[in-house]
Amino acid sequence: MKQIIINLETQDIKALEKAGEKDEIEKASRESVVKQMEEGKALITGSSGSGSNEAFALIIDGKSLTYALEDDFKKKFLDLATGCASVICCRSSPKQKSLVTRLVKTGTGKTTLAIGDGANDVGMLQEADIGVGISGVEGMQAVMSSDIAIAQFRYLERLLLVHGHWCYSRISSMICYFFYKNITFGVTVFLYEAYTSFSAQPAYNDWFLSLFNVFFSSLPVIALGVFDQDVSARFCYKFPLLYQEGVQNLLFSWKRIIGWMLNGLMTALAIFFICKESLKHQLYNPNGKTAGREILGGTMYTCVVWVVNLQMALAISYFTWVQHIVIWGSVAFWYIFLMIYGAMAPSFSTDAYKVFIEALAPAPSYWLTTLFVMILALIPYFVFKSVQMRFFPGYHQMIQWIRYEGHSNDPEFVEMVRQRSIRPTTVGFTARRAASVRRSGRFHDQLNKNFIAF
């Protein structure tokens, strides 16, 4: 790795310092730093144009950094820094650490992480998007100013590669699922209003509307955001490139969010029209009474509760006993609530009085409609996941495939997955170029041996 060193230890500046020419010193220092930055940038550009695959490391001291961070030159400094594999700012002040972090954050638009263990790192930790403080001999100032605290620097690997990926995957799936279940529930209400010519008669009882997001669909989402693991910790270590899914925002893109919204829309259409047509001419008692609003609303609500919870069960990658309890318990609680609420006085339960016991439960069409809706509403998700897994698998899906197909000890197959291109980033391209050469060159056999040893 070649080094690009920027400092002010030149003979001309030393001579000016002895002469005591303050203005001339600043002017010469500024010109020297700018010249060295331009030479470093030309060196990187020339290396890239000539086909050389060598990485560069930028080393700059605190005095030079003072001039490099000026408004007129900080863009040049950022271009030079992002073109290097690594950047070392030595003997820099706490303010300079903060300014460098702000420059990278605003100039590249990337999420920045800072890690420090002392009071001089507080400004940097607060300026970064994520601050990680190390509790140690230098006190607790860094820990108290950070977002996350660790005891030793070596724990950063597990924090980023394992917990970082898990957290990103859980939160993105949880938010997407919130869109799905609320669109499914809300669109069925809207379709019923359109079907009744906007008569202001709600499809569901007031208590049904209030308790959907409280008892019947909230706990499974919370369990997803806490316990789900799309890839085990061992495979997160084995495939560190998995962390790039979060850096490049592959799991929380607008395409994925809109996909879940469309899934919710299709689910709502299936629930409403199947329930409406199947109950249109059904008799619910010996006197010939046909299905009314309370019958249709109860059936639709049952289908919504079943489908959104089954969808959650299909989306989960790592089942625990907690998730089984909250998913199937939410469905069971709906039936328990419907029986208890329907057993109350008619003045309190209004149109839900004994609806389940006297009308829904004895009718075979109610159970058949619920079963048919569950199957039909989940078919689009099955089709999409099958096509995606077969032709457009994500990186974490390929790793899941390795695990479940028994290829975790096959070095050639693992290397093929490892070489899969995600999207190139715009920071540190010389390091990526050098890494590509190492993977495709003489280090290939050694990598395979490491995979087997792992």
N, C-alpha and C positions, 0 to 999 in steps of 0.2 A: 504494500500500500504506500503510495507516494504521499509526501507531506507538503502542504502549502502553509508556510509560516509567515505570519504578518506581525512584525514588531517594529519598534522605533530605535533599534540599536544600530543606527547607521553613523558613519564618520561625520557626515555633514551636520547632523542634528547634535551630535556630541560637541562639535566645535561651536555651534551656536549656543549651546547651553553654557559652555565655558565663557563665552563672550557676554552672556546675559541678555541677549536680544530676545525679549519675550514674544513680541509680535512675529518676529521672523521665525522663532521656534514653532509657534502654532501653525503658521502658514506652511513651513517646511514639513512639519509632522502630518498635517492634513494631506498635502500633496503626496507624501511618501506612502500613506495608508491607501489612498485612492489608486496610486500606481501599482502597489502590490496586489490590491484586489483585482485590478484589470489584468495583471499578468497571470494571476491564479485562474481567473475565468477563461482567459485565452488558452491556458494550459489544459483545462478540462475540455474546452471546445475542440482543440486540436487533437486530443486523445480520442474523443468520440468520433471525429471525422476520419481519423486514420485507421479506425477499426480496432484500436487497442482496448483491452478489457480490464485495465487496471483501475482500481478504486483510489480515491483521494481522501485525505483527512486534512481538515482545516484547523490550524492552531493560531489563536490570536490572543494577545495579552490585554490587560485592562486598559493601558494607555491608548493602544491602537483602537480598542473597542469604543473609546470615547468619541473618536472622530468617525468611526464606521457607523455609529448609531445616529449621526446627525441627519436632519431631514433631507438634505441634498444627496446623501450617500447611502442611506439605509436600504434603498431598493437594490443597489449594486451588491451590498453585503448580503442581503437575503438571497439574491440569485446565486451568488457564490456559495453560500452555506447550503442551500438546498441541492446544489449540484455535487456535494461531497457526501461520502459515505458516513462520515462522522465529523463533528465540530467540537473542538475543545476551547473553551474560554477560560484562560488561566489568570489568576490574580485579579479577578473582577470583583467589583463592589456589589452589595446587595441590590442597589438600584439598577445596576447594569444587568444583573440576572433577571430582574423583573422586566426591564425594557426589551431584552432579547426574547423572553417568553411572549411578551405582547406582540413583538414584531412578527414572530413565527405564526402566532395565532391569527392575527389580522391579515397578514400577507399571504398565507397559504390557504386559509379557511379550514384548516385541519383542527381536529380535537387535540389539545395539548395536555400532557401529563408532566408534572414536576415532582421530584422526590428530593427531600432534604432532611437533615438531622439537627440543624442548629438554628439559632435566632437569625443569622444572616440569610437564611433561606425563606423566611416568612413571606417577604414580598413576592418572591417567585412562586411559592405555593398558592398564594391568594390570587395571583394573576392568571395562573394556568386554569384550564377547565377542570382538571382533577388534580388535587394535591395529595401526595402520599408522604406522611411524616414518619420518621424512624425514631423511636424512643431509645435513647442511649445516654452516653456519658455527657453529652452536650446539653442536656436539659430537655424540657418538655414543650418549649416554645413552638417548635415545628409541628409537633403532634397536635397541639391545641389549635393551630391555624390551618390544619389540613382536613381533607375530607375523609381520608382513610389512614389508619395508623397501623404500622407493622413493627415487629421487634427487631428484625434483622433484614439486611438488604437482600439476602438470598430468597426471602419469602416473596419478593416481587414477581418472580417467575410464576409461582402458583397463583398469585393474585391476578395477574394479567391473563395467562394462558388458560387457566381453568375457571376460576371464579368470574373473570372478566367475560369470557365467552358465554358461560352459563347465564350470567345476569343479562347480557344483551339478548340472548336467545329467548329467555323467559319473558322479559319485559316486552319485546317486540311481538311475541305470540299472544301474550295477554291482551295487549292493546288491540291487535287485529281481531281477536276473538270478541272483545267488547263491541267493536263495530258490527261484527257478524250477528251476535245474539240480539242486540238492540234494534238493528235493521229488520231482522226476522220478526221480532215482536211488534215493532211499530208499523211495518208495512201491512201486516194482517189487520190491524186496527183501521188503517187508511182504506184498505180494500173493502172492508165491511161498510165503512161510511159511504164509499162510492156505490156499493151495491144497494144500500138503502136510500140512495139519492140524497145523501148528506142530511139525514133527518135528525142528527145530533143524538141518536141512540147509540151508546157505546157497545162494542162487541163483547166486552168483558165487564164483570162486576167491578165496582170501585175498589174493593179489597184485592181482587185479582190484579188490577192495574198497579196498585201500590206495592204489592209484595213480590212482584216478579224479580226485580233486581235486588231484593232484600234476602229472600229465603230460597227461591227456586233456581237461581242461576249464578249467585255471587260466590258461594264457597268454592265451587270447582275452579273458578277463575283464580281465586286467591291461592288455591293449592297448586295450580299451574305455575304461577309466578314465584312460588317458594320452593317447590320440590322437583320440577321437571329438569331432566338432563338429556339433551339430544345426543351427546357423545360422552363417554366415560372419561374420568380424569386421566386415566392411562393413555387414552388415545389423544387427548388434548395435548399431553406432553409429546407424544410420538409425532403428531402432525401440528407443529406450531403455526403453520400457515393458516390453520383454522381461525386463528385470531383475526386474520384479515377480513373475515366476513363482517366483523363489527366495524373495522376501520373504514371499509368501503361501503358500509350500510346496505348490505345485500339482503338482510332479513327484515328491514323496516323501510323499504322503498315504497314509493307511491304505487308501483305496479302490484306489489303484494297487498297493500292496504285496499286498493280498488278491487283486487281479486276476491278478497274476503267479503267486501261489500256486495259484489255481484252474487257471491254464493248465498249471502243472506237474502238478497232479493229473490233469487230462484227458489230458495227454501220457503219463503213467505208465499210466493205464488202457488207452489205445490200444496201447502197446507190449506190455504183458503179455498182454492177451487175444488180440490178433492173432497174436503169436508162439506162444502156447499152442495156439490152435486150428489154425493153419496147419501146425504141426509134430506135431500129435497123432497122425496116421496115416502119417507119412512114413517111407520106408525110406532108410537112409544107406549101405548097402553091399550087395553081391550076396548076402550070407548072410541078408538080411532083418532086420537089426538096426534097431530103431526108435530115435527120438530119446530120449536120456536126459537127465539133469540137466546134464551138461557141454555137450550140444548146445543145449538150450533156454537155458541160462545164457549161452553164447557168442553166440547169436543176439540175445537180449535186450540184452546188453551192447553189441553192435555197433549196435543200433538206438538205444540211449541216447546213445552217443558221437556218432552221426550227427545225431540230432535236436537235441541241446543245442548243437552247433556250428552247425548250420544256423539255429537260432533266433537265435544270436548274430549270424550274418551278416545276418539280416533286420532285427535291431534296430539295427544300426550305421547311422549317417547319413553318415559320412565315411570312406570306405575308403582305406587306405594300403597300401603293399606289406608293411609289418610285419603288419598285420591279416590279409592274405591268407596270409602264411606261417604265422602261429600258428594260424589256424582250420583250414586244409586240412592243415597239418603235424600238428596234433593227431589228425586222423582217420587220416592216413597212418601216424603213429607207432603207433596202436593195432594196425593190421595187421602192422606190422613187429615189434612187441613180441609179438604172438600167435604169429607164426612162430618167432621166436627162443626164446621161452619154451617153446613146444611141442616144439622140437627138443632140449631138454635131457633129461636122464635122467628116467625115470618117477618115481624116488624124490624128485626135486626138483620137477618140474612137476605131479606127482600127476594130477588129473583133466583137466588141459589138455594132456596129452601128445599131440602131433600131431593135435589136434582140428581145427585150421583146415585143415591140408594134406590130411588123409585124410577128413574128414567134412564140414566146412562149405564149403570152396572148391569141391569138385566137385559140390555139390548145387545145382541151379537154384532150388529152393524157398528156400534161404538168401538168395540175392540178390534174388529177387522179394519175399520177405517184408520184407527191409530197405527196398526201394524203396517198397512199399505203406505200410509204417509211417511212413516219412518224409513221404509225401504226406498221409496221414490225420491224423497228429499235428500238422501245421502248418496245417491248414485252419482250426481255431478262431481262430488268431492272424490269419490273412488276413481272415477274416470280420469280426472285431472291428475291425481297423485300417481296413478299408474303410468300415464303418458309422461309425466315429468320424471319419474324415477327411471323410466326406460330410455328416454331420449334427451332430457335436459336436467340431469341430476345436479343438485347443489353439492358443494364440497362436503358438508356434514352428512348429506345423504350417501355419498360415495363411501365415506368412512363407516357409516352404519352398515352399508353393504359388505364391506370388508369384514366387519365383525360378525355379522349374522351368516355370511356365506362361508366362514371359516378360512378366509384368506389372510388373516392377520400375521401369519408367519411365512407368507410367500413374498420374498424380497422383491421379485420382479413386479408383481401385481401392486405391492405397496408403493414401489418407486414410480410406477405409472400413474397412480393416483396422486402421489406427491408432486409430480411434474405438471399436473393439470393447471392450466393458466387461469387465474382469477382476473382481475383487471389490474393493469399497471397503475401504481401510484405516481405522484409527482414529486416525491421527496426522496433524496438519496439514491439517484438512479445509478451512480457508479457502483454502489454496493450491490444493487440487484444485478448489474451486468457481470460483476466479478463472481457473484454467487451462481449465476447461470453457467459460467464457464467451469466452475468447480464441479457442479452437478453433472455436466455433460462430459467432463474430461477424466483425468486420472483418479478423481476421488469417487468415481461411481462404484468400484468394487468395494472400497472401504465403507461406503454408505450401506451397501447391502449387508456387509458383515455386522455393522452396528445395528441394523434392523433385526437381524437374527439374534444377536446378543440381547437386545431389549426384550 
